[in-house]
């Protein structure tokens, strides 16, 4: 009973605010770091039910729903406090000055402060770069330049600014970060590590970033009352058709149709456009099937 309530009323709104539009679609779509947070919230809600439901309850779902926000927020802050992280991460004035009040860099600073205080890991990476790359698209509108490599450089820039206050940095970044599990290598023991990404991994990272940009642009367009079919064709063509130039340099020339050609062919089918419109409206408006 708990997990559908937590996902629809806590996790989905949080993922939308963070710009994780794919994670907000359904629980199986949650990225690893977001799934860990979801599990923590479900556990907190169930524990609260077992601890405080001391009289008969006519509707358990309604009882839990009334307490969802308070319970999950309190549990989140207590977990962060135990790890030595800031309970309510925010950018102090001196750090905003160091970052020249850049909107994205300040948001990235908050993401870093949030990340060090949770138990989730990012697989073989230290930071959840793909999720932050998608968020970068939503904040900056830079669809092409928002890749993990760009985020790595910006993370280093933010960390360098934070290190200007060594005591603060040690207390609120280094200490809680040191309590995280070490990044897990994907290569089995005894095998030689290959640090090059496969073309499939590159495609997946690129497409997830572009998909986040599409959702953000369509959210804005639908909010202005633009016809959904027209908006889908225009935005999807612009992002996936025109925004992927140079992406197939690692392919053998002529081995597959150009990406923009495949997109154009799909969007010529009204049934495909209708399916995309329905999916976008479900994500943006949060409607249930």
N, C-alpha and C positions, 0 to 999 in steps of 0.2 A: 504493500500500500504506500510505502514511503517514497520509493524512488520515482514514480511518475510525478508525484507532487513536487518533489525537490527539483526535478529536471525542468518542469514547465514553469514553476513559480520562482525558482532561485537561479538555477544554472543557465537556462536559456536567456533571461534578461542580462545576466552578468556577461555571457559570451557575446551578446549583441553589443554591449557597452565597450567591451574589449576589442571589438572588431573581428572576433572569431566567428564569422558567419557560417562557416561549414560546421563548426562545433555546435552551433545553435540549432541545426536541423533536427538531429535526433541523437539519442545517447550513443549508439554505435559509431557515430561520426566524431565523437570527442577525441581530441588529440591526447596523448599520454598524460601531459601535465594537467590538462583540464579534467581528464577522467579521475585522476587522483583527488583533485579538489571535490569533485562530485561525490566520490566514495566517502570522503571525510564528512561532507554535509549530510549524507544519508545516515551515516553512523551517529552523528550528533542528534538528528531528529529522532531516531529510534531510541537512543539512550534517554533522551528527554521524555519520550512517551513512557518508557518502562519506569522511569524514576518518579514522574509526577502524576501519572494516571492512577490515582488512588481511589477513585470512585467510578461507578459504571458510566460508560460513555456511549451515547446513542449513535453518534457518527464519528468514528475514529478519524476519517479523512478531514472532516471539518475541524476537529480538535487540533490536529497536527497543522493544518493550514493556518489557523489563527496564530500559531506560535513559530512558524517557519523562519521568518526574518530574524526575530530576536534570537532564536536558538542558534541558527547557523552563523550569524555575525558574532555572537558571544563565543562560540566554539572556535571560530577562526581566529579571533583575537587572543584567546587563551593559548592556542597552539603556537601562534607567533611569539607570544610572550615567553613561553617555555624555551623557545629556540634563541631568545635574545634579540629577535628582530623587532623593528618598529611595528606596533599594533595597528597604527593608521598611517601608512606610508604617505609622505607628502614631500614636496621639494622645498627645503628651507631657502630663505632669501639669499644667503651667500652662494648657494649652489645655482640658483636661478641667474644670479649675476655672472657666475663663471660660465654659464651656458648661453649667455647673451639673450636670455628669455626666449630661446628658440622653442616653439611649441612642441615639435617632435622630440627634441632632445630632452626636454623636461618630462614629457610623457614617458620616454624611454627610461629616464631616471626612476620614475615611479614604478615602472615595470620591473626594473632591476631590484628595487627595494622590496617589491612584492615577492619576486621570485626567490630571493635568498631566504625568505621566511617560510617557505612551504617545503614539504618533504619530496615533492615531485622531482624527477630528473628528466633530462632531455636526451636520453639514450647515450650515444657516444659523444654528445656535445655538452659543453658546460652550460650554455644558455639555449632557450627555445627559439632559435633564430628564425625558423620558418614562420612560427606564429607571429613573431615581432615584425617580420618582413611584411606579412599580410596587414598587420596593424599600421605599419608605416604607409602603406598605400592609402588607407582610409584617412590618415591624418594629413599627409602631404599631397595626395593626388598624383604622386609620381608612380605611374603604373610600370614603367620600364626599368627605372633605377632601383626599385625596392626589392632587392634580392638579399639573400643571407650575407653575401660578401660585404654589401654596403652596411648592413646592420652590424657586422663584426667591427668595422671601422668606427662606427658611431658608439658602440658599446665601450670601446677603448677610450674614446673621447670623453664620454660621461664618467667612466671610472677614473680617468686622469683628473677630472675636475673634482670628483669626490675625495681623491687622495690629498687635496689641498688642506683638508682637516684630518690629519692622521688618526687622532683619537676617535673622532666620529666615524671614520671609515672602518677602523678596526672593530668598533663596537657594533655597528649596525649593518655592515656588509661582510667583512672577513669572518667574524665569529659565527653568525648564523650560516654563512655559506660553507664554512668548514664542517658543519654538522650534517650537510647533505651527503648521501651516498656518492661514491666516486662514479664518474661517467663510465658506462659499460661499453667495452669494445665489442664490435659486432663480429670480429674475426675469432673463430675457435682457437683454443690453445694449441700451439704446435704448428699453426699455419702462418704463412707469411701475410702480413697485413697489406692490403691494397687500398691506399688512401684516395684513389681516384673514384669519382662517382660514375655510375653507369648512366647511359643515356636515359634509361627509364626513370632513375632517381632525379635526374636533372629535369626531365619533362614534368614529373609529378610536382616538384618544388615550384617550377615556373607556373604551371597551370593552377595550383592552389593560390598562388599570389594573385594571378590574373582574375581568378574567380571571385576573390574577396573584393577586388576593384569593381567588378561587374555588379555585385550585390550592392555595394555602396553607391555607385552611380544610379542604379535603378531605384534604390530607396529614395534618393533625392528627386529623381524624375517622376516617380509615382506620387510623391508628396506634392508635386506641382500640378498634378492632374493630367499629366501626359498620357496619351493612349498607351496601354500596356503593350500591345502588339508592336506598335511603332517604336516604343522605347527599347524593347528587347532586341529587335532587329538592328537598330541604330547602335546601341551600346555594345552588344555582343560582337557585332562586326568591327566596331572601332577598337575594342580591347583585344579580342582573340584574332581578328583578321589583320588589323593594321599594327597592333602593339607587339607582335612577335617577330618583327623583322630581324634577320640575322640569327635566329634561334636554331637553324638547321645546319650550321656550319660543320657540326660533328657528324653529319650524315653523308652517305655517298650520293652525289648529285643524281637526281632522277630516280632515286630508289623508292620514293613515295610521293603522292600528290602534295603540293604545297599546302601548308596548314590553312592559309586564308581561303584557298580554293575549296577545301573540305568544309570549312565553316559556311561559306557562301552557298554551297550546294545544300547543306542541311537547312539553312534558314529560308531557302526557297520553298520548303515543304510547310504548309500551314499547320499540319498536325504537330510537327516538331516545335514550331513557334508556340503553339497552344500549350504543349507540355512544359516548355521553359517558363512561360508566363505563369502557369499554375504553380510551378515549383518556387519561382521568385516570390509570388504573392504569399505563399506559405511561410517562406523564410522571413520576409520583410514584415508581414503583418502578424506573424505568429499564429495563423489560423491552423486549426486541427483538421485532419482529413475526416 
